[in-house]
Amino acid sequence: MAKQDYYAVLGVARTASAEEIKKAYRKLAMQYHPDRNPGNKEAEARFKEINEAYEVLKDEQKRAAYDRFGHAAFEPGMGAGPGGFGFAGAADFTDIFDQMFGDILGGRRGRSGPRAGADIRRSIEIDLVEAFHGTKVTFQVPTRATCESCGGSGSADRERGAEMCPSCGGRGRVRAQQGFFVVERTCPTCQGAGRVVRNPCRTCRGLGTVPSEKTISVPIPAGIEDGTTIRVAGEGEKGANGAPAGDFYLTVSIRPHPLFQRDGATVYLRVPVEMTRAALGGEIEVPVIDGSRAKVKIPPGTQHGDQFRLRGKGFSILRSTARGDMIIQIAIEVPRHLTPRQRELLEAFERERSKEGAKGHSESEGFFARVREFFEGR
């Protein structure tokens, strides 16, 4: 079955802003969340489809690729990787640029010396409450460790070790005159390392590092936003021949919560209220994202959709002690099934209300007055 257009999945226009896309996603994710639709396979499939669409459209580069190539941008043959995005990113684009133009431009973008270790990228999904409080996560990641046999020199002869490359003088690149141009390219002798090993270590084959594993602990700050990428410098793969290590990147996604919805530092909570309590007024107790409880006074005559603000009960603000607000959204519940006695009481209430001319129902009176004027005008 052909995939549905991602914009259609979220119900937004192709010109929608990032904020509009985020709001549409949150609304749909809450509606089709598995916790709200237990055992509903259609809702589960829809939820996955919504998340897939949002993962692409929330990212500017992925969205640009999708706008140009459609779903084909993330299929094999377009360079798609495990992350589902077919564009390698800025670092790899630089490599391509070097291959195409680096020689002609005289190595303006060229690298000298041993190449830094590869970056490691991971993603994690956390709960909204974890995002509020902050947390810490650990990963076992593949890396490269210093070779014990050669002490990281890459040479079987520790005393001699690696020597400066005689062809490039340690720069890793060589230049040659071709007509009007000075062409610079990777040194063929040392392959860009800037050093050569005359007697390579048999364990690491001259690299100075061997495959290994390590544990990385990454703190996730309180108040983190969905889709944020955290960089931990120097925690990527160790570089060969003494080169610096790469970095570790962690992209954080936040699962929809069954109760709370978030918009920046503001938290929304939809609270169902019985029809009688809304009419008579009263007090309700609601949960707060920090795990506490708060009491909210409901004035007599509260209407469906009315909102009440609890200041300082929202999300933590990054790098600040301040907190956003919590908005209580009232949803009036009308009973679906009435006992004979309840029906009798409501009918008596309706008769009494009619006698008094529907006082207190100015909105409905105004609406039906406009309806009469509309038909009389025709």
Secondary structure, 3 states (H helix, E strand, C coil): CCCCCHHHHHCCCCCCCHHHHHHHHHHHHHHHCCCCCCCCHHHHHHHHHHHHHHHHHCCHHHHHHHHHHHHHHHCCCCCCCCCCCCCCCHHHHHHHHHHHHHCCCCCCCCCCCCCCCCCEEEEEEECHHHHHHCEEEEEEEEEEEECCCCCCCCECCCCCCCEECCCCCCCCEEEEEECCEEEEEECCCCCCCCEECCCECCCCCCCCEEEEEEEEEEEECCCCCCCEEEEECCCCCCCHHHCCCCCEEEEEEECCCCCEEEECCEEEEEEEEEHHHHHHCEEEEEECCCCCEEEEEECCCCCCCCEEEECCCCCECCCCCCECCEEEEEEEECCCCCCHHHHHHHHHHHHHHHHCCCCCCHHHHHHHHHHHHHHHHC
